Amino acid sequence: MIKKLTAYFREAFYELRKVTWPTKKQTINYSIVVIVIAISMAIFFAVLDDVFTWLLSIVV
């Protein structure tokens, strides 16, 4: 059991060394894109919710 666990962590560490990590600038740019998209989607769904609420109030 211990040998398998040790081998697993050794292989995981080896794979992590092969990863090409983004630069700080790329990370900041990607984060900004994600935040802008999340805020845009929140605004879109809030407006959509208000439209459907307004339409429902007209029908009922």
Backbone as CSV, one residue per row, in Angstrom:
resi,resn,N_x,N_y,N_z,CA_x,CA_y,CA_z,C_x,C_y,C_z
1,MET,0.833,-1.202,0.000,0.000,0.000,0.000,0.871,1.256,0.000
2,ILE,1.864,1.273,0.853,2.755,2.436,0.942,3.535,2.611,-0.358
3,LYS,3.966,1.494,-0.962,4.727,1.585,-2.214,3.868,2.173,-3.329
4,LYS,2.603,1.764,-3.389,1.709,2.294,-4.417,1.462,3.779,-4.209
5,LEU,1.280,4.179,-2.962,1.045,5.584,-2.652,2.271,6.425,-2.987
6,THR,3.440,5.917,-2.649,4.689,6.621,-2.957,4.877,6.730,-4.463
7,ALA,4.597,5.656,-5.181,4.737,5.681,-6.637,3.758,6.677,-7.255
8,TYR,2.548,6.710,-6.718,1.541,7.644,-7.230,2.026,9.087,-7.094
9,PHE,2.500,9.450,-5.898,2.958,10.825,-5.684,4.205,11.135,-6.492
10,ARG,5.066,10.167,-6.672,6.272,10.381,-7.480,5.876,10.662,-8.932
11,GLU,4.945,9.872,-9.472,4.497,10.074,-10.840,3.730,11.393,-10.992
12,ALA,2.926,11.740,-9.999,2.194,13.001,-10.051,3.168,14.175,-10.048
13,PHE,4.181,14.109,-9.218,5.186,15.174,-9.171,5.921,15.262,-10.509
14,TYR,6.244,14.111,-11.101,6.923,14.092,-12.397,6.052,14.746,-13.467
15,GLU,4.760,14.443,-13.463,3.853,15.050,-14.443,3.731,16.554,-14.229
16,LEU,3.708,17.003,-12.986,3.623,18.436,-12.705,4.852,19.187,-13.208
17,ARG,5.985,18.527,-13.248,7.198,19.173,-13.749,7.126,19.382,-15.257
18,LYS,6.303,18.605,-15.956,6.187,18.723,-17.411,5.159,19.776,-17.823
19,VAL,4.407,20.296,-16.884,3.358,21.270,-17.188,3.990,22.603,-17.575
20,THR,3.441,23.220,-18.613,3.860,24.569,-18.992,2.898,25.540,-18.315
21,TRP,3.383,26.207,-17.289,2.543,27.108,-16.507,2.440,28.457,-17.203
22,PRO,1.280,29.115,-17.111,1.139,30.440,-17.738,1.969,31.483,-16.983
23,THR,2.329,32.532,-17.704,3.061,33.614,-17.069,2.105,34.423,-16.187
24,LYS,2.668,35.307,-15.404,1.833,36.146,-14.540,0.899,37.019,-15.378
25,LYS,1.418,37.557,-16.475,0.607,38.407,-17.354,-0.544,37.615,-17.976
26,GLN,-0.266,36.389,-18.428,-1.322,35.543,-18.989,-2.381,35.221,-17.945
27,THR,-1.943,34.925,-16.739,-2.880,34.595,-15.664,-3.795,35.777,-15.359
28,ILE,-3.222,36.971,-15.318,-4.026,38.175,-15.067,-5.013,38.399,-16.211
29,ASN,-4.544,38.259,-17.444,-5.427,38.444,-18.604,-6.564,37.424,-18.612
30,TYR,-6.253,36.171,-18.345,-7.288,35.132,-18.305,-8.283,35.401,-17.186
31,SER,-7.780,35.854,-16.052,-8.664,36.155,-14.919,-9.612,37.299,-15.260
32,ILE,-9.093,38.326,-15.926,-9.936,39.460,-16.326,-11.021,38.997,-17.288
33,VAL,-10.658,38.153,-18.246,-11.638,37.633,-19.203,-12.731,36.857,-18.476
34,VAL,-12.352,36.007,-17.539,-13.334,35.210,-16.792,-14.258,36.111,-15.982
35,ILE,-13.705,37.115,-15.328,-14.519,38.022,-14.511,-15.487,38.815,-15.391
36,VAL,-15.006,39.315,-16.522,-15.873,40.080,-17.435,-17.006,39.207,-17.969
37,ILE,-16.688,37.986,-18.360,-17.727,37.086,-18.865,-18.728,36.749,-17.765
38,ALA,-18.256,36.499,-16.557,-19.159,36.172,-15.444,-20.093,37.337,-15.129
39,ILE,-19.548,38.548,-15.107,-20.382,39.728,-14.834,-21.371,39.942,-15.974
40,SER,-20.913,39.777,-17.214,-21.807,39.934,-18.367,-22.958,38.931,-18.320
41,MET,-22.654,37.695,-18.004,-23.702,36.676,-17.920,-24.664,36.977,-16.779
42,ALA,-24.158,37.459,-15.653,-25.028,37.812,-14.529,-25.985,38.935,-14.913
43,ILE,-25.459,39.937,-15.590,-26.306,41.048,-16.038,-27.334,40.556,-17.056
44,PHE,-26.906,39.725,-17.993,-27.805,39.189,-19.010,-28.969,38.426,-18.368
45,PHE,-28.646,37.536,-17.433,-29.702,36.746,-16.805,-30.577,37.586,-15.885
46,ALA,-30.026,38.626,-15.277,-30.850,39.521,-14.456,-31.854,40.270,-15.334
47,VAL,-31.397,40.758,-16.472,-32.299,41.450,-17.406,-33.343,40.477,-17.945
48,LEU,-32.915,39.284,-18.317,-33.840,38.275,-18.816,-34.896,37.932,-17.763
49,ASP,-34.478,37.826,-16.517,-35.415,37.551,-15.431,-36.426,38.680,-15.281
50,ASP,-35.962,39.925,-15.364,-36.874,41.068,-15.276,-37.864,41.094,-16.443
51,VAL,-37.394,40.753,-17.638,-38.280,40.721,-18.800,-39.358,39.659,-18.611
52,PHE,-38.967,38.467,-18.196,-39.949,37.413,-17.980,-40.901,37.746,-16.836
53,THR,-40.410,38.387,-15.798,-41.282,38.811,-14.701,-42.292,39.836,-15.191
54,TRP,-41.834,40.787,-16.006,-42.724,41.802,-16.569,-43.772,41.157,-17.476
55,LEU,-43.334,40.231,-18.343,-44.281,39.550,-19.228,-45.295,38.728,-18.434
56,LEU,-44.844,38.079,-17.391,-45.749,37.281,-16.565,-46.752,38.168,-15.844
57,SER,-46.303,39.347,-15.419,-47.232,40.256,-14.736,-48.300,40.784,-15.697
58,ILE,-47.970,40.899,-16.981,-48.952,41.331,-17.976,-49.994,40.230,-18.198
59,VAL,-49.523,38.988,-18.261,-50.414,37.860,-18.528,-51.330,37.584,-17.344
60,VAL,-50.818,37.685,-16.160,-51.607,37.341,-14.965,-52.303,38.511,-14.429
